[in-house]
């Protein structure tokens, strides 16, 4: 493996292999790189927000990975009061790839540990969405998870998630991320969970049945 030095004092390990997989790993194969992309899939974030979603990454490592992803054309930085990081068009092309990778990783024999970030939970919902369970269903949901708001649109077997509140949701689900994760992927029952349902409560209850457990 070649190591190519950069003027910034950081180093990027390159495979020196013309295969597209190797070239992709040249750009996003370093530790934390793909998780930064995951945290930006639903829109731009400030450094402090990225750090909150990636608690295991030190500020120095996070800064280094962001610089590398900028140089690689995956992330771009814009200034709006304070710096915001967002995916480029090429970076957003990683979205379906990460969903497939997440589905593959969910079948790992090693048991999962730790908490999911809110954005990681949204990716998990996309990755485990069961189209057969939503055949014929058209509904707009608002997820209120603490200070975070997400719009979830179900349209006859497809799902689309965006950061922010929809204009006129059919149903609103308000809870915390850990409870939502336990309801969808664990053994928590809706009847005894700290969840508030508004709007069409029948549609709201159906939301929790739209996902396959890994």
C-alpha positions as CSV (number, residue, x, y, z in Angstrom):
1,X,0.0,0.0,0.0
2,X,1.4,3.4,-0.9
3,X,1.3,6.3,1.6
4,X,0.9,9.7,0.0
5,X,1.9,12.6,2.1
6,X,0.0,15.8,2.1
7,X,1.2,19.4,2.7
8,X,-1.3,19.6,5.6
9,X,0.8,17.2,7.6
10,X,-1.7,14.4,7.4
11,X,-1.3,11.2,5.4
12,X,-3.7,9.3,3.2
13,X,-3.0,5.7,2.6
14,X,-3.7,4.8,-1.0
15,X,-3.9,1.3,-2.5
16,X,-2.4,2.1,-5.8
17,X,-5.0,-0.3,-7.4
18,X,-7.1,0.9,-10.4
19,X,-10.1,-1.1,-9.2
20,X,-13.1,1.1,-8.5
21,X,-13.5,-0.4,-5.0
22,X,-9.9,0.4,-4.1
23,X,-10.3,4.0,-5.5
24,X,-13.4,4.4,-3.4
25,X,-11.6,3.3,-0.3
26,X,-8.8,5.7,-1.2
27,X,-11.4,8.5,-0.6
28,X,-13.7,7.1,2.2
29,X,-11.8,4.1,3.6
30,X,-10.2,5.8,6.6
31,X,-11.7,5.3,10.0
32,X,-14.8,7.5,10.7
33,X,-15.0,8.7,7.1
34,X,-18.1,6.8,6.1
35,X,-19.8,7.6,9.5
36,X,-19.2,11.3,8.8
37,X,-21.0,10.8,5.5
38,X,-23.8,9.0,7.4
39,X,-24.2,12.0,9.7
40,X,-24.6,14.3,6.7
41,X,-27.0,12.3,4.6
42,X,-30.0,14.3,5.8
43,X,-28.5,17.7,5.5
44,X,-25.6,20.0,6.6
45,X,-24.3,20.1,10.1
46,X,-21.9,22.2,12.2
47,X,-18.8,20.6,13.6
48,X,-20.3,20.4,17.1
49,X,-23.3,18.6,15.7
50,X,-21.1,16.1,13.9
51,X,-19.1,15.6,17.1
52,X,-22.3,14.9,19.0
53,X,-23.3,12.2,16.6
54,X,-19.8,10.7,16.6
55,X,-18.9,10.7,20.2
56,X,-16.1,8.2,19.8
57,X,-14.1,10.4,17.4
58,X,-11.7,13.0,18.9
59,X,-12.0,16.6,17.7
60,X,-8.6,16.3,16.0
61,X,-9.5,13.1,14.2
62,X,-12.8,14.5,13.1
63,X,-11.2,17.6,11.8
64,X,-8.6,15.6,9.9
65,X,-11.3,13.4,8.3
66,X,-13.3,16.4,7.3
67,X,-10.3,17.9,5.6
68,X,-9.6,14.7,3.7
69,X,-13.2,14.3,2.6
70,X,-13.2,17.9,1.4
71,X,-10.0,17.3,-0.6
72,X,-11.6,14.1,-2.0
73,X,-14.7,16.0,-3.2
74,X,-17.1,14.2,-0.9
75,X,-17.8,17.0,1.6
76,X,-17.9,20.8,1.1
77,X,-17.8,23.5,3.7
78,X,-19.9,26.7,3.6
79,X,-20.1,29.5,6.0
80,X,-23.5,30.6,7.5
81,X,-22.6,32.3,10.7
82,X,-20.4,29.4,11.5
83,X,-19.0,26.7,9.2
84,X,-21.5,24.1,7.9
85,X,-20.4,20.8,6.4
86,X,-22.5,19.2,3.7
87,X,-22.2,16.5,1.1
88,X,-21.4,17.3,-2.5
89,X,-23.5,15.8,-5.2
90,X,-20.9,13.1,-5.6
91,X,-21.0,12.5,-1.8
92,X,-24.8,12.2,-1.8
93,X,-24.4,9.3,-4.3
94,X,-23.1,7.3,-1.3
95,X,-26.6,7.3,0.2
96,X,-27.9,4.1,-1.4
97,X,-24.5,2.5,-1.0
98,X,-24.6,3.1,2.8
99,X,-28.1,1.7,3.0
100,X,-26.9,-1.5,1.4
101,X,-23.8,-1.6,3.6
102,X,-26.0,-1.1,6.6
103,X,-28.3,-3.9,5.7
104,X,-25.3,-6.2,5.2
105,X,-23.7,-5.1,8.5
106,X,-26.9,-5.6,10.4
107,X,-26.6,-9.3,9.8
108,X,-23.2,-9.4,11.5
109,X,-23.0,-12.2,14.1
110,X,-21.4,-9.8,16.6
111,X,-24.1,-8.3,18.8
112,X,-24.6,-4.5,18.5
113,X,-23.3,-2.3,21.3
114,X,-23.8,1.4,22.2
115,X,-26.4,3.9,21.2
116,X,-27.4,5.0,17.7
117,X,-27.1,8.6,16.8
118,X,-30.4,10.1,15.6
119,X,-29.1,10.2,12.0
120,X,-27.9,6.6,12.2
121,X,-31.4,5.6,13.4
122,X,-32.9,7.3,10.3
123,X,-30.5,5.4,8.1
124,X,-31.5,2.2,9.9
125,X,-35.2,2.9,9.2
126,X,-34.4,3.4,5.5
127,X,-32.2,0.3,5.4
128,X,-34.8,-2.0,7.0
129,X,-38.0,-0.6,5.4
130,X,-40.2,-3.5,4.2
131,X,-41.9,-2.4,1.0
132,X,-44.4,-5.3,1.2
133,X,-45.6,-4.0,4.5
134,X,-46.4,-0.6,2.9
135,X,-48.0,-1.8,-0.3
136,X,-50.9,0.6,-1.0
137,X,-50.0,2.9,1.9
138,X,-49.6,6.6,1.3
139,X,-48.9,8.6,4.5
140,X,-46.8,11.5,5.7
141,X,-45.3,11.3,9.2
142,X,-43.5,13.7,11.4
143,X,-41.0,12.2,13.8
144,X,-40.2,14.5,16.8
145,X,-37.2,13.1,18.6
146,X,-36.1,15.6,21.2
147,X,-35.0,18.7,19.4
148,X,-34.8,16.8,16.0
149,X,-37.6,16.8,13.5
150,X,-37.8,14.4,10.5
151,X,-40.3,14.0,7.7
152,X,-41.1,10.5,6.6
153,X,-43.1,10.0,3.4
154,X,-44.5,6.6,2.6
155,X,-45.8,6.2,-0.9
156,X,-46.9,2.7,-1.9
157,X,-43.9,0.7,-1.0
158,X,-41.2,3.5,-1.0
159,X,-39.9,5.6,1.9
160,X,-38.2,9.0,1.8
161,X,-36.8,10.7,5.0
162,X,-35.8,14.3,5.2
163,X,-34.7,16.5,8.1
164,X,-37.3,19.0,9.1
165,X,-41.1,18.9,9.6
166,X,-43.5,18.2,6.8
167,X,-46.1,20.8,6.1
168,X,-49.2,18.7,6.8
169,X,-48.3,15.3,8.3
170,X,-51.0,12.7,8.5
171,X,-49.6,11.6,11.9
172,X,-47.0,12.9,14.4
173,X,-44.9,10.6,16.5
174,X,-43.1,12.2,19.4
175,X,-40.7,10.2,21.6
176,X,-36.9,9.8,22.2
177,X,-34.5,8.1,19.8
178,X,-33.8,5.2,22.2
179,X,-37.6,4.4,22.6
180,X,-38.2,4.6,18.8
181,X,-35.3,2.2,18.3
182,X,-36.7,-0.2,20.9
183,X,-40.2,-0.1,19.4
184,X,-39.0,-0.7,15.8
185,X,-36.1,-3.1,16.4
186,X,-36.5,-4.4,19.9
187,X,-39.1,-5.8,22.2
188,X,-40.7,-2.6,23.5
189,X,-44.5,-2.5,23.2
190,X,-46.2,0.6,22.1
191,X,-48.8,0.4,25.0
192,X,-46.2,1.0,27.7
193,X,-43.8,3.2,25.8
194,X,-43.3,7.0,26.4
195,X,-44.7,7.9,23.0
196,X,-47.2,10.6,22.0
197,X,-49.3,10.1,18.8
198,X,-51.1,12.9,17.1
199,X,-53.2,13.2,14.0
200,X,-54.4,9.9,12.5
201,X,-53.4,7.5,15.3
202,X,-54.2,4.4,13.3
203,X,-51.6,5.5,10.7
204,X,-49.2,6.4,13.5
205,X,-49.5,2.9,15.0
206,X,-48.9,1.3,11.6
207,X,-45.6,3.1,11.2
208,X,-43.9,0.7,13.7
209,X,-44.8,-2.3,11.5
210,X,-43.1,-1.0,8.4
211,X,-39.6,-2.2,9.2
212,X,-38.0,-5.6,9.2
213,X,-35.9,-6.5,12.2
214,X,-32.2,-7.1,11.3
